Amino acid sequence: MSDVAPVTVEVGLGDRAYDIMIGPGLLSGAGLEISRRLPGRRAAVIT
């Protein structure tokens, strides 16, 4: 199986903009990535 780099897609909604990360194996590191990007905030993961 080949390694596929994750892709980040920006959803441009002005002050409500957010990123979507797409790729294999992202859930295993999701907690660390979320805490890095949103320290002290709440987040939802949709699979």
C-alpha positions as CSV (number, residue, x, y, z in Angstrom):
1,M,0.0,0.0,0.0
2,S,1.4,3.4,-0.9
3,D,1.6,6.3,1.6
4,V,-0.9,9.0,0.9
5,A,-0.3,12.4,2.5
6,P,-3.3,14.0,4.2
7,V,-5.0,16.9,2.3
8,T,-6.3,19.9,4.1
9,V,-9.3,21.7,2.6
10,E,-10.3,25.1,3.8
11,V,-14.0,25.9,4.1
12,G,-14.0,29.6,3.6
13,L,-16.8,31.1,5.6
14,G,-15.3,34.4,6.7
15,D,-15.0,34.5,10.5
16,R,-16.5,31.0,10.7
17,A,-13.9,29.4,8.3
18,Y,-12.5,26.0,9.2
19,D,-10.3,23.3,7.8
20,I,-11.2,19.7,6.9
21,M,-8.3,17.2,6.9
22,I,-8.8,14.2,4.6
23,G,-6.6,11.1,4.5
24,P,-6.1,7.6,5.8
25,G,-5.1,7.0,9.4
26,L,-6.0,10.4,10.7
27,L,-8.1,9.2,13.6
28,S,-5.2,7.7,15.5
29,G,-3.7,11.2,15.9
30,A,-6.9,13.2,16.0
31,G,-6.7,14.1,19.7
32,L,-3.2,15.5,19.4
33,E,-4.0,17.4,16.3
34,I,-7.2,18.9,17.7
35,S,-5.5,20.0,20.9
36,R,-2.7,21.6,19.0
37,R,-5.1,23.6,16.7
38,L,-7.8,24.4,19.3
39,P,-6.2,24.6,22.8
40,G,-8.9,24.8,25.5
41,R,-11.8,24.5,23.0
42,R,-14.4,21.9,22.1
43,A,-14.5,20.1,18.8
44,A,-16.5,17.4,16.9
45,V,-15.0,14.6,14.9
46,I,-17.3,13.3,12.1
47,T,-16.3,10.0,10.4
